[in-house]
Amino acid sequence: MTLDLLADALTWAGAAVAVAAGMRLAGTRGAAARLHAAAPITVLAAPLLIAGTALRPWSSWHDVAKLAVIAVLLAATGPATVVTAGQAVERTAGRAHAPPEGTGKGTGVNPP
């Protein structure tokens, strides 16, 4: 019975985070701000939902193995996807230009 309660709590918590992030996303302007608004879904809601589903009493080891693969893939590709999307936003906004000559910014070398 306590495993059922834990599964319910994790599932509802994940759903609540996803709904809250989705509502916040609807009112957010700008692509960069939307990336930040959507981040809780990947970082918090998805792991909570996966854990809650894996702990369900009807879950077989096959189901749990599939969910574990999804969780690993999400954890491995999530940050790279957000970084790539952020870089695309920067390029689209025209801010991805090289720093002015002689400023030393971005080169790792301080100007004289």
N, C-alpha and C positions, 0 to 999 in steps of 0.2 A: 504494500500500500504506500509506503514512503517513497518508493521509486516512481510510482505513478505521480505523486505530488511533485517530486523534483522534476520529472519530465514536463508536467504541466507548467510549473513555474518557469522553467527555462524557455519553453515554447512561447508562452505568453509574454515573457520579458523580451524575447527576440522580436516578436510581432509588434510590441509596443515601441521598441526602438525604431523599427522599420517604418511604422506609421508616423511617428514623430519626425523622423528625418525626411520622409516624403512630404509631410505638411510644410516643413521648413524649406524644403527644396522648391516647392511651388511658389513661395514668396520671395525667393532669392533672385537677385539680378546679377548678371555677369557670369561668364563661364568659370572663372577662377573661384568665385564664391560658391558656385554650384558644386564644384569638385569638393570643396570643404564641407558643404551641406550633405553631400552623399556619402562621405567617408564613414560615418557611423554604421551604415548599412553593411559595408564590407568588413569593417573592423570588429563590430560588436553584434549586430543583429544576425548576420549569417552564422557565426560560430554558436550563438545561443540557440538558434533554430536547429542547427545540425545536431548539437548535443541533446536538445530536447527530443528530437525525432529518434535519435539513436537509443535513447533510454526508454522508449515506448515498449510496453510489454509484448506487442505483436512483432517487434523488430527481431529478425533472425540475424545470424552472424553474417549472412550475405548482405543484408540491408546495412548493417553497421560497417562492413568493409567498404561498401559503395559510398556511404556517407563520409568515411574516413578519407577515401581518395578525393572526394569533392572538397573536403576541408583542406587537405594538403595542397591541391591545385589552386584553391582560392588563396591560401596563405602565400603560395609561391608566386602567383601571377598578379595578385591584387596590387602590391606596391609598385611593381613595374608598369602596370596599366595606368595607375594614377600619375606616375611621373611622366609617362609618355603623353597622356592627355594634357597635363600641365604644360609640357613643352610645346604642344600643338597650340594651346591657348596663347602662350607667349609669342610664338611665331605669327599667329593670326593677328595679334594686337600690335605687331611691329616692334616689339621690345627686345627681340632676340638679336640685336645688332652688336657688333664687336665694340668693346669699350674704346673711348678716345685714345689715340696714340700717346704713349708716354705716361699714362696714369698708373700703370702697374696693376690695374684691377683685372682680375681673372687670369693673370699670368703667374701668380705666386711669387712675383719679384717686386720688391718695393722700388719706387722711382728714386733716383739719386737726390 
